[in-house]
Amino acid sequence: MSFTEQPRLTVAQKLGCFIYCLFAMLVGAVGLFFAALGDCAPGPDETGCENDGLAKFVAFPGLQILLFIGGVLLVRHMTKDKT
């Protein structure tokens, strides 16, 4: 099947994709702010920031990778051949 013969998306499918994009942008922005502003101040005994790098990694690039994979799977599901 050629690309031009694929069925068009319904209004509900387009709305679902739009809502996913808005959700992904909101979650991504929150993750970015958490990673950028989430400084860690060690205690007097130099403890308290052992997992700070891991938390920042999960908050920013890790979260964006998961949201991107979710978007790819959503597009693949919406555009697959129904037959």
CNS distance restraints for C-alpha pairs under 8 A (distance, minus, plus):
assign (resid   1 and name CA) (resid   5 and name CA) 6.44 0.50 0.50
assign (resid   1 and name CA) (resid   6 and name CA) 7.48 0.50 0.50
assign (resid   2 and name CA) (resid   6 and name CA) 7.12 0.50 0.50
assign (resid   6 and name CA) (resid  79 and name CA) 7.35 0.50 0.50
assign (resid   6 and name CA) (resid  81 and name CA) 7.03 0.50 0.50
assign (resid   7 and name CA) (resid  79 and name CA) 7.71 0.50 0.50
assign (resid   7 and name CA) (resid  81 and name CA) 7.89 0.50 0.50
assign (resid   9 and name CA) (resid  13 and name CA) 5.92 0.50 0.50
assign (resid   9 and name CA) (resid  14 and name CA) 6.35 0.50 0.50
assign (resid   9 and name CA) (resid  78 and name CA) 7.26 0.50 0.50
assign (resid   9 and name CA) (resid  79 and name CA) 7.74 0.50 0.50
assign (resid  10 and name CA) (resid  14 and name CA) 6.29 0.50 0.50
assign (resid  11 and name CA) (resid  15 and name CA) 6.08 0.50 0.50
assign (resid  12 and name CA) (resid  16 and name CA) 6.10 0.50 0.50
assign (resid  13 and name CA) (resid  17 and name CA) 6.25 0.50 0.50
assign (resid  13 and name CA) (resid  78 and name CA) 7.27 0.50 0.50
assign (resid  14 and name CA) (resid  18 and name CA) 6.17 0.50 0.50
assign (resid  15 and name CA) (resid  19 and name CA) 6.12 0.50 0.50
assign (resid  16 and name CA) (resid  20 and name CA) 6.17 0.50 0.50
assign (resid  17 and name CA) (resid  21 and name CA) 6.22 0.50 0.50
assign (resid  17 and name CA) (resid  74 and name CA) 7.51 0.50 0.50
assign (resid  18 and name CA) (resid  22 and name CA) 6.30 0.50 0.50
assign (resid  19 and name CA) (resid  23 and name CA) 6.11 0.50 0.50
assign (resid  20 and name CA) (resid  24 and name CA) 5.99 0.50 0.50
assign (resid  20 and name CA) (resid  71 and name CA) 7.73 0.50 0.50
assign (resid  21 and name CA) (resid  25 and name CA) 6.12 0.50 0.50
assign (resid  21 and name CA) (resid  71 and name CA) 7.89 0.50 0.50
assign (resid  22 and name CA) (resid  26 and name CA) 6.19 0.50 0.50
assign (resid  23 and name CA) (resid  27 and name CA) 6.11 0.50 0.50
assign (resid  24 and name CA) (resid  28 and name CA) 5.83 0.50 0.50
assign (resid  24 and name CA) (resid  67 and name CA) 6.16 0.50 0.50
assign (resid  25 and name CA) (resid  29 and name CA) 6.01 0.50 0.50
assign (resid  26 and name CA) (resid  30 and name CA) 6.27 0.50 0.50
assign (resid  27 and name CA) (resid  31 and name CA) 6.12 0.50 0.50
assign (resid  28 and name CA) (resid  32 and name CA) 6.07 0.50 0.50
assign (resid  28 and name CA) (resid  60 and name CA) 7.24 0.50 0.50
assign (resid  28 and name CA) (resid  63 and name CA) 6.92 0.50 0.50
assign (resid  28 and name CA) (resid  64 and name CA) 6.21 0.50 0.50
assign (resid  29 and name CA) (resid  33 and name CA) 6.19 0.50 0.50
assign (resid  30 and name CA) (resid  34 and name CA) 6.08 0.50 0.50
assign (resid  31 and name CA) (resid  35 and name CA) 6.09 0.50 0.50
assign (resid  31 and name CA) (resid  59 and name CA) 4.61 0.50 0.50
assign (resid  31 and name CA) (resid  60 and name CA) 5.19 0.50 0.50
assign (resid  31 and name CA) (resid  63 and name CA) 7.10 0.50 0.50
assign (resid  32 and name CA) (resid  36 and name CA) 6.04 0.50 0.50
assign (resid  32 and name CA) (resid  59 and name CA) 6.65 0.50 0.50
assign (resid  32 and name CA) (resid  60 and name CA) 5.19 0.50 0.50
assign (resid  33 and name CA) (resid  37 and name CA) 5.73 0.50 0.50
assign (resid  33 and name CA) (resid  38 and name CA) 7.68 0.50 0.50
assign (resid  34 and name CA) (resid  38 and name CA) 5.20 0.50 0.50
assign (resid  34 and name CA) (resid  56 and name CA) 7.43 0.50 0.50
assign (resid  34 and name CA) (resid  59 and name CA) 6.54 0.50 0.50
assign (resid  34 and name CA) (resid  60 and name CA) 7.89 0.50 0.50
assign (resid  35 and name CA) (resid  55 and name CA) 7.62 0.50 0.50
assign (resid  35 and name CA) (resid  56 and name CA) 4.66 0.50 0.50
assign (resid  35 and name CA) (resid  57 and name CA) 7.52 0.50 0.50
assign (resid  35 and name CA) (resid  59 and name CA) 5.64 0.50 0.50
assign (resid  35 and name CA) (resid  60 and name CA) 5.90 0.50 0.50
assign (resid  36 and name CA) (resid  56 and name CA) 7.89 0.50 0.50
assign (resid  38 and name CA) (resid  56 and name CA) 7.69 0.50 0.50
assign (resid  40 and name CA) (resid  48 and name CA) 7.66 0.50 0.50
assign (resid  40 and name CA) (resid  49 and name CA) 5.92 0.50 0.50
assign (resid  40 and name CA) (resid  52 and name CA) 6.72 0.50 0.50
assign (resid  41 and name CA) (resid  48 and name CA) 7.31 0.50 0.50
assign (resid  41 and name CA) (resid  49 and name CA) 7.00 0.50 0.50
assign (resid  42 and name CA) (resid  46 and name CA) 5.29 0.50 0.50
assign (resid  42 and name CA) (resid  47 and name CA) 5.39 0.50 0.50
assign (resid  42 and name CA) (resid  48 and name CA) 5.00 0.50 0.50
assign (resid  42 and name CA) (resid  49 and name CA) 5.76 0.50 0.50
assign (resid  43 and name CA) (resid  47 and name CA) 5.48 0.50 0.50
assign (resid  43 and name CA) (resid  48 and name CA) 6.02 0.50 0.50
assign (resid  51 and name CA) (resid  55 and name CA) 6.25 0.50 0.50
assign (resid  52 and name CA) (resid  56 and name CA) 6.29 0.50 0.50
assign (resid  53 and name CA) (resid  57 and name CA) 6.17 0.50 0.50
assign (resid  54 and name CA) (resid  58 and name CA) 6.18 0.50 0.50
assign (resid  55 and name CA) (resid  59 and name CA) 6.04 0.50 0.50
assign (resid  56 and name CA) (resid  60 and name CA) 6.18 0.50 0.50
assign (resid  57 and name CA) (resid  61 and name CA) 5.80 0.50 0.50
assign (resid  57 and name CA) (resid  62 and name CA) 5.91 0.50 0.50
assign (resid  58 and name CA) (resid  62 and name CA) 4.61 0.50 0.50
assign (resid  58 and name CA) (resid  63 and name CA) 5.94 0.50 0.50
assign (resid  59 and name CA) (resid  63 and name CA) 5.77 0.50 0.50
assign (resid  60 and name CA) (resid  64 and name CA) 6.35 0.50 0.50
assign (resid  61 and name CA) (resid  65 and name CA) 6.16 0.50 0.50
assign (resid  62 and name CA) (resid  66 and name CA) 6.46 0.50 0.50
assign (resid  63 and name CA) (resid  67 and name CA) 6.25 0.50 0.50
assign (resid  64 and name CA) (resid  68 and name CA) 6.03 0.50 0.50
assign (resid  65 and name CA) (resid  69 and name CA) 6.22 0.50 0.50
assign (resid  66 and name CA) (resid  70 and name CA) 6.17 0.50 0.50
assign (resid  67 and name CA) (resid  71 and name CA) 6.21 0.50 0.50
assign (resid  68 and name CA) (resid  72 and name CA) 6.22 0.50 0.50
assign (resid  69 and name CA) (resid  73 and name CA) 6.19 0.50 0.50
assign (resid  70 and name CA) (resid  74 and name CA) 6.10 0.50 0.50
assign (resid  71 and name CA) (resid  75 and name CA) 6.18 0.50 0.50
assign (resid  72 and name CA) (resid  76 and name CA) 6.09 0.50 0.50
assign (resid  73 and name CA) (resid  77 and name CA) 6.04 0.50 0.50
assign (resid  74 and name CA) (resid  78 and name CA) 6.16 0.50 0.50
assign (resid  75 and name CA) (resid  79 and name CA) 6.07 0.50 0.50
assign (resid  76 and name CA) (resid  80 and name CA) 5.95 0.50 0.50
